Amino acid sequence: MPKRIAFSRYGDSDVLEYLDFDVDEPKSDEVVVENKAIGINYIDTYIRSGLYPVKTLPSGLGSEAAGIVTHIGDNVTDFKVGDRVAYAQASLGAYSQYHLVNENILVKLPDEVTFEQAAASMLKGLTVYYLLTQTYPLKQNEIFLFHAAAGGVGSIACQWSKIIGAKMIATAGSDEKISIAKKNGAWQGINYNVENVVERVLALTKQQKVNVVYDSIGKNMWIKSLDCLKRRGLMVSFGNSSGPVTDVNLAILNQKGSLYVTRPSLASYITNKTELNIAANEFFSYVAKGAIDITIREQQKFALKDAATAHKIIQSRKTIGPSLLIP
Ligand SMILES: NC(=O)c1ccc[n+]([C@@H]2O[C@H](COP(=O)([O-])OP(=O)(O)OC[C@H]3O[C@@H](n4cnc5c(N)ncnc54)[C@H](OP(=O)(O)O)[C@@H]3O)[C@@H](O)[C@H]2O)c1
């Protein structure tokens, strides 16, 4: 019988169970994908913990994978059995050998992109696409600050900023991670476990600070990020790795220079098939020609049944770049 990961209560990684399940028949606009590789994203830990509650428990987990189409619904015209495909915005349950996916969120994979590369990068790549080109469109030579730059999203952001020609000040939690971010294209690096982020940003920008900060760390970085922004700069708060930012007194934006803040999500930037195809074509074309390298460290490829171990390791901050589950 097919297997998947599910959870019936919120909690730490031990709530994840490896269970048998039945794959439903696809509805008219759905396809069944046999997953060959499954993306792990930090958001999966928020869902598992209850920070982002699900509609009903028990629930599957994961929204991203790559694989082969095995069945199609009656009205599906854009895909056929045997197609190599990837998805990043599926309903929960991608931590699974098979997943039912609406055809509107599916893309065909270029031959040059492997299942592992696609599953490890699609959600993160689409995120970097909207952050760097839409939330705040970076310009050539523009200096900006990006936190957790050696992570899954961060590794792609370093490489995409190099394509744009913008100058990333990358932060991360170790010297090894900083040197990887620089190898990926970051202009400068700050190890936030030993250096003062605000002082270093002031020095690197000759006291000018930056127009935009991309912050996925959340709670522990909020004030420092605001202090790195120029007058009327934009704080892009796009994650909660250290916990969510709550109880904000809006007056702080006034005091620190009429700042702007946005709390964006992929779901409000990629909202239909047209937007998905534009973003995915651009991202996967960079991966196909090697302008964005997606390498997954062997120790960050986990068997599907070991999803709980994978979550523990990701939350312990030991990972570099993306991680995968292999069904
Ligand atoms: N809004 C969106 O559309 C969207 C989409 C995708 C992802 N995200 C967010 O982007 C972030 C990165 O996602 P990812 O999947 O690529 O994960 P990741 O960056 O591979 O892992 C998170 C990293 O955050 C850093 N971190 C800093 N403080 C931490 C703490 N207290 N606990 C744990 N980690 C901490 C760690 O790097 P160091 O060791 O270098 O500190 C860790 O490796 C997440 O916050 C995620 O929620 C948002």
The ligand as an ORCA input file, in Angstrom:
! r2SCAN-3c Opt
* xyz 0 1
  N       6.620     34.069      3.135
  C       6.960     33.217      2.187
  O       6.431     33.279      1.063
  C       7.972     32.170      2.463
  C       8.220     31.138      1.538
  C       9.243     30.231      1.798
  C       9.977     30.326      2.986
  N       9.689     31.306      3.871
  C      10.487     31.452      5.111
  O      11.845     31.560      4.755
  C      12.651     31.009      5.786
  C      13.653     30.048      5.170
  O      12.984     28.864      4.797
  P      13.829     27.568      4.390
  O      12.833     26.470      4.206
  O      14.759     27.889      3.289
  O      14.644     27.281      5.741
  P      16.214     27.445      6.003
  O      16.624     28.852      5.673
  O      16.953     26.363      5.309
  O      16.313     27.230      7.570
  C      16.066     28.273      8.466
  C      17.368     28.983      8.866
  O      17.021     30.101      9.675
  C      18.115     30.418     10.490
  N      17.642     30.721     11.849
  C      17.838     31.886     12.473
  N      17.335     31.855     13.699
  C      16.817     30.627     13.883
  C      16.182     29.976     14.972
  N      15.971     30.603     16.138
  N      15.777     28.692     14.820
  C      15.975     28.067     13.654
  N      16.590     28.625     12.578
  C      17.007     29.899     12.697
  C      19.067     29.209     10.490
  O      20.240     29.593      9.753
  P      21.545     30.081     10.556
  O      22.182     28.885     11.174
  O      22.375     30.707      9.490
  O      21.071     31.074     11.583
  C      18.290     28.140      9.737
  O      19.132     27.281      9.005
  C      11.708     30.410      6.807
  O      11.512     31.330      7.869
  C      10.425     30.245      6.021
  O       9.286     30.232      6.838
  C       8.705     32.222      3.642
*
